[in-house]
Amino acid sequence: MIHILRQKASRQQVDEMLQELGSFIKLAVDIKRDILAGGGQMHADCESVLLQDGSQQSDIWGADWIPSIQKVEFDALINIRPNQQNYAMTIQDPSIKQRVEKITRQLLEGV
């Protein structure tokens, strides 16, 4: 199940997002709106939900959240964006990476 998080996730939301993959949650994080979508099989699924909610594609970055160790990983196919000088699956720009981590931790850390 994919949830859009605008505030701290509940335990139930995290459990529902974990249903798809078990040990981690695929995320799409809107660094302009300070929200994220999590759950689903692919980062693109989460990205699509955010786009339908009014996000701009250029503001959305893919990441994974591993609740058991409270870790953010920054690899996703949706991050390959030559037009934004991101040529790899990993987020290259340190400021974007920092925003993704900050938003992810604000909404998911400690749950």
C-alpha positions in Angstrom: 0.0 0.0 0.0 1.3 3.5 -0.9 0.8 6.3 1.6 1.5 10.0 1.1 3.0 11.3 4.3 2.6 15.0 5.1 3.3 14.4 8.8 5.0 11.7 10.9 3.9 8.2 9.9 2.0 6.0 12.3 3.1 2.5 13.1 0.1 1.2 11.0 1.2 3.2 8.0 4.8 1.9 8.2 3.5 -1.6 8.5 1.2 -1.2 5.5 4.1 0.3 3.4 6.3 -2.7 4.4 3.7 -5.2 3.1 5.1 -5.0 -0.4 8.8 -5.7 0.2 9.0 -6.8 3.8 12.3 -5.2 5.1 12.4 -1.8 3.4 10.1 0.8 1.9 10.5 2.4 -1.6 10.0 6.1 -1.4 9.5 9.1 -3.7 10.3 12.3 -1.9 9.2 15.7 -3.0 11.9 18.1 -1.8 9.9 21.2 -2.5 6.7 20.2 -0.7 8.4 18.3 2.1 6.3 15.2 1.6 6.9 11.7 0.5 5.0 8.7 -0.9 6.1 5.3 0.4 5.2 1.7 -0.4 4.7 -0.1 -3.6 7.0 -2.3 -5.7 8.8 0.5 -7.6 9.9 4.0 -6.9 8.0 5.0 -10.0 4.7 3.8 -8.3 5.3 6.3 -5.5 6.4 9.0 -7.9 3.1 8.6 -9.9 1.1 9.0 -6.7 2.9 12.3 -5.9 2.5 13.5 -9.5 -1.3 12.9 -9.2 -1.2 14.9 -5.9 0.3 17.9 -7.6 4.1 17.4 -7.3 6.4 18.4 -10.1 8.6 15.6 -11.4 11.8 17.7 -11.1 11.2 17.9 -7.3 10.7 14.1 -6.8 13.7 11.9 -5.9 13.8 8.2 -5.1 15.1 6.6 -2.0 14.6 3.6 0.3 13.9 3.5 4.0 15.1 0.6 6.1 13.2 0.8 9.4 15.1 -1.9 11.3 18.3 0.2 11.1 16.7 3.6 10.5 18.7 4.1 7.3 18.1 6.0 4.1 19.5 4.7 0.8 19.6 7.0 -2.2 19.5 4.6 -5.2 16.5 4.6 -7.6 15.9 4.4 -11.3 13.8 7.5 -11.2 17.0 9.4 -10.1 18.6 9.0 -13.5 18.0 12.5 -14.9 20.5 13.8 -17.4 18.5 17.0 -17.7 19.2 17.7 -14.0 22.8 16.6 -14.2 22.1 13.3 -12.3 23.5 10.6 -14.5 23.3 7.7 -12.0 20.7 5.9 -9.9 22.3 7.5 -6.8 21.5 11.1 -6.0 24.6 13.0 -7.0 23.9 16.5 -5.6 24.8 16.7 -1.9 22.1 19.3 -1.2 19.4 17.2 -2.8 20.6 14.1 -0.9 20.5 16.1 2.3 16.9 17.3 1.7 15.7 13.7 0.9 17.3 12.4 4.1 15.9 15.3 6.2 12.4 14.8 5.0 12.5 11.0 5.2 13.8 11.2 8.8 11.2 13.8 9.8 8.4 11.6 8.5 9.6 8.0 9.3 12.4 8.0 11.9 11.5 6.4 15.2 8.4 4.7 13.9 
